[in-house]
């Protein structure tokens, strides 16, 4: 007998949880967060520079 589609989707969900828990995935997320924070800081500095020039 073939497994029902519901059991397959549950297995896929468990596999996705396993991928999310890997060290490399967490490192990727941390690198992305760091790049976002750095970009936000650069944008804030650029804005401050423009405001100082304006005043």
N, C-alpha and C positions, 0 to 999 in steps of 0.2 A: 504494500500500500504506500502511496506517495504522501509525503507530509503536506499538511494544509498550508496555504500561504501565510496564515497568521504566525505559525511557528517559525517560518523562514524570516519574517520581518523581526521577530523577537531575537533570533540569532544574529541578524545584521545589527540590531541595536546594541547587543552585547559586544560585538566586534568593534563598533564605533566607540563604545566606552573604553575598550582596551586601547585603542589608538590614542584617545584623548589623554590617557594616563601615562603615555610614554614620556621619557625624559626629553627626547628631541622635540616633541610637540611643545612641551612646557618651555624649553629654551627658545623656540621660535616665537612663542607668545611674548616672552620676556624681551626678546630683541625688538619685536614690533612695538611694544609698549615704550621701550627706551627711545626708539626712533621718533615716536609720536611726541613724547615729552620734549625731546631735543628740538623738534620742529616747532613746537609751541613756544619754547623759550626763544628761538631765533625770531619768530614772528613778533613776540612781545618786544624784543630788543629793537627790531626794525621799526615798529610802531613808535616806541619811545624816542628813537632817533628822529623820526619825522616830526613828532610833536615838539621836540626841543628845537629843531630847525624852524618850525612854524613860529614858535614864540620868540 
